[in-house]
Amino acid sequence: MKNFLLLILVIGLGITHAFSITTTAVTSGDWTDGGNWDNGAPGCFDSIVIPAGIQIDMTGNENLTACSPIVVYVAGVLYFNQGTQLNLSCGSYVYIESGGSIQANNYSNNGKKIDICGDNYWKGKDGQVSGPTVLGPSGLSIELLNFTANLRQNERVVDLNWVTVSEADNDYFTVERSADGLNWEAISTVDGAGTSSVELLYADIDPNPQFGVSYYRLKQTDFNGNYTYSPIVSIEMYAENQILIYPNPAENGTTINLKYVVVNFPEGFSGDTDVSIFSVDGKLIHKEWINVTETKQSLIKLDEKFSSGFYTIHTKFANTKLVVK
C-alpha cells in the first residue's frame, strides 16, 4: 500500500479549486444508483460524502481519472465487492473520518483496490482501513495533525483549534463555515508560519455560530496562491433556552375562555419544523407545523385537553418545558 498516511490528516494535496459541487449519500446501497445520493450518482464532483451510518457498495469499476481532483469523505462504510475498483484523478484523495472505514467482502486477493493518478493506495490484501486516516499522494505542503471545533459550555462561542507538524510556503489559513456542508462563507483568516518543521498550534473562535449544525473547514493558501482544504468538522448548538415559552407557567382554559402560550424562535432558526407537545407519560397532546423562516412564533391554544401538569415541547431545533397550572 503506497503512501498510506496514518493519523496525520493531510491537506496539502495540490487541490487548487473550491469544493462547490458535492454529492452526499442519503441511504445505503450501490455507488451507481443515483437514488442513493442527494445530487445523483458520483461523477466529476469536487467532493463525494458518505455519512456515518451509511454503507455504499462498489459493484463495478469506477473510472474518474478524467475529472478534476476529487475528495472522497468516508464517515460511514465504503464497501468493495470482488474485483471492484475506484480510480480517481490526479490530486484526489480519500479521507476516512473517525468511525469510517473501507471494507471488502474478503481480503484474500488484490483485485479490489483504490488507485489515484495511476498509483495504488489500497488493495484487498491490505485489509480493512479505519479512520482517521488519509489515502493520497505525498509531496505535501501542510501536515495537519488535527482540526477541532468545540462549543463552549453555556456560551454561544465555538473554539477552533488545529495543529500542524510541518509547513512549506504556507501564507495563511481561512476559516470557513457552512450550514449545510455545501455552501461556505469565510469567517476569519489566520497567518501561517511560512515554512516550519516543528509542531505549531493555532486557535481561533466563531463568536456567532448558527443555530442547529455549523460545519467548519480550513482553506490553506500558499504564497503562490495555490490552496487546499482540510477535512470538515461540525458542532451542534441545540439548547433548551434557545426557544422561549411565555407565559410559563401558563393557565389552561375552556372552550369559552381560551388561554394561549407563545413558542418563540430566535433569529438563526429557519425552515419547517413541527411543534409537538407531550405529557409526562409520553402522550402526544398537540402537534402543528410552522415555517420559522416566515414566522418566529407559534401560538398554541391551551384548551380543555391541557390539564394541569408538566409538558415537553419538541421541535427539530430544541426541546423545552411547559408548566400548565
N, C-alpha and C positions, 0 to 999 in steps of 0.2 A: 504494500500500500504506500503510495508516494506522497510525501509531504503531508502526513496526517497530523494536523495541528491540535494537540490535546490541551485542553483547559485554557489556552490563550485565545481569546476572541479577537480575531484579526480583522481590521477594517481596511488596511491599505492594499486593495486588490486591483488597483488600476481602473476602477469603475468611474467614469467621468461624465455621467449624466444623471439627472434626477429620476428617482423612482416614482414615476407619476402614474404608471399603469400596473395595476395589481389584480390578480385573481386569487380568491381565497376559498378553500374547500368549506362547504356548508354541511356536508354529510359524508359518511364513509362510502367508498365504492371505487370504481375504476377511474384511473387517471384520465382516460379519454372520453368519459361521459360528461358532457357539458352540464347536465343537470346536477352534478355533484359540486359545482363551483358557482360562485356568485357572479362571475364575469366570463363564463364559458370555460371550456377545457383549456389547459395550459398550452400556450404557443409562445410567441415572441413578446411576452410580458417583461416588465422590468423586475417584478418580484412575484413569486408564487408562494402562497402561505398555506400550510397545513396546521390548523389549530390543535390544541390539546383536546384529546377525546375523539379525534377523527383519524381513521386509517385510510390511506389512499394506496390502491394496489396498482403496481406496474404489471400489465398483462401483455406488453409488446415492447418493441424497441422505439424509443422516443428520440428523435434527432432534432435538436435545437441549435445545432452548430452554426447556422446561418444568421442567428439572431444577435442583437446587441447583448452585452453582458447581462446575465440574469442572476438574481439572488433567490435561492430556494430556502424558505424558513420552515423548519420542521419542529413543531411543538408537539405533534401527535406521532403518528407512525407512517413512514414511507416503506411500503412492503413490496419486495421483489419476488415474483414468481420465477419458475425455472427459465433460465436463458434470457431474461429481460434486461434491458439496458436503458440508461439515461445518459444521453450525450449532450453536453452543454457547450456553449460558445466560449471562446477565449475571454478571460476576465471574469467569468462567472464563479460563484462559489455556493456551497451548501452549508447553511448554518443550522446546526442541530441544537435546539434550546434544551435547557434543563427539563427533564421529563420526556423529551422527544427521543426518537430512535429510528434507525434504519434496520429493518429486519428482512428475513428471507424465509422461503418455505423449507430450505435446507442450506447447509453451509459446506457441502461436500465437494463443490466444484467452483470454478471461476467464471461460469457462463453469465452470472448476474454481475453487473458492475455499473459504476458511475465514472464516466470519462469527462474531463474538462480540457478543451483545447487539444484533444487528441491524446492526453496523458491520463493514466488511470489513477483514481484517488480512493476507490473502494471496489473490492471484488468479493464474491461469495465466500471464499475461504478465509477472508479477514474476520468473519463472524459479525454478530450484532454490534452496531455502533450506537452508543447512548450519549446524550448531551450532558453538559455543554461542550461542544467542540465545533470545529470548522473543517470542512473539506474544501481545499482550494489551493491555488498556486502560491509559492513563496516569492521572494524578492519583494518584500513588503516594506512600506514606508512607516507604518504605525503598527505596533503590537499593543493591543488593548487588553489588559488583564481582566478588567470588569467595568461595567457601567450599570449603575443602580439608581432607582428613583424611589423615594420613601416619603410618605405623607406624615408630617409632624402630628403627633397626638394632640387633639383638641385645638389645632391650628389649621388654617387654610393656606398652608405653605408646603411645597414639595422640595425636598433636598435632593439634588442631583450630584452624584459623585462618580468619578471614573479614575482609573489608574492605567498609565502606560508604562511599559517596561523598556521600550525603545522608541525613538522618533527620528525621522530623517526628513529635513526640509519642511517641517510642519509649521505653517504660518499661524493658523487659528482654528478653533472649533466653533461651530454654530450649533446651539441647542434648538431643536425643532420639536414642535408639539402638534398633536392631531387628536381630533375627537373620534375619528373612525379608522385610523391606520392607513388612510389613503390620501387625504388632503392635509398638507403640512404648512405650518407657519413658523418663521424664525422668531424666537422669543429672547435670545441673547447671544452674545459672542464672547469667547474666552481665548486669550492669546495662547498659542502653542509655544513649545520650547525650542523650535528650530530643529536642531539635531541633538539627540541625547541618547545615552546608553545606560541610564540609571532609572530606577523606578520613580515616577512622578505622580503626585496626587493632585487632582483637580476637583473643584467644588463650585457649584452654582445653585441658584434657587429659582423656582417658579412661584412668585408671590400671589398668583391669581389662577390656580388650576381650575379646569372646567368641572362642573358637577357631573357625576357619573364617572366614566372612564376617560383618563387622559393618557395618550401614548407619547413616548419621547424617543428621539434618536439623536445621534451626533452626526453632523456633517463636518468632516475633517478636510481642510483645504491646504494644499501645499503652496509654496512660494510661486510656483509656476502656474497656479490657477487650477490644477487638477484637484478633484475632490472625490471623496469616498464616504460611505455611510456605515454606521455601526449597526449592530442588532437593535431591535426595538424592545423597550421596556415599558411598563404601564403601571398606573395606580388607579384605585377606585376610591372615590370620595362620596360615600353614602353615610349619612349620619342622621339620627333622629331629629336633631334641632334644625335641619335644613328645611323641613316642612313645618309651617306654623298652623296651629289649630286654635281658633277662637270663636266663641268663648270656650274655655277648657279649665275647669269643669263646665259642662253645659246642662241645660234643663230639657227634659223631654216634654213633648206636647201631646195634643189630641187632634183629631180631625177638625175640630172647631178652632182651637188655639194652637196653631203650629209654631214650633220653635225650630231654629236653624243653627247649623255650625258651618263655619267657613274654613275650607282647606286652602291654604295659601302657599303657592310655589314660588321660590325666589328666582331672580334673574339667573340665567345659566341653564335652567332646565328647558328642554324643547322636545317636541314630538308628542305622540299619543301615549297615554297611559290609562290604565284602569285605576279607579279609586274603590277599593274593596274594604268593607268594614266587617270584622269578625268579632263575635262574642268570646268570652274567656274559655268557653267549651269548644271553640273552633267552628261554630256555626256561622255561615255567611248571612249577614243581616242586610247588607246593601251593596250594590255594585253599579258603577256607571263608568263611561269612558269620556275623557276630555282630551283636547289638544292644548297642551300648555304653551305651545308656541303662540297660539291665538289668545288664550286667556290664562292668567296666572292664578285663578281662583275657581274653586268648586263649591257651590252652595248646596248643602245636604239638609233635607228636611228630617227633623227628629220627631217622627210621628209615633203612633202607639206601638210600633214594633220595637222601639228602643226603650227597654225598661232600664231602671237604674242599675248601674254597674260599670264595669271596665270593658273597653273595646280596643282593638288594634286596627289601625288604618294602614292598609298595604297599598303601595304604588310601585312602579318599576324602578323608581329612583331611591326610595327610602321608606321606612316604616315609622310610625309614631303611635302614641297612646291617646285615647279619648276617654274621659270620665263623664258619665251621664248621671245627673242627680235625680 
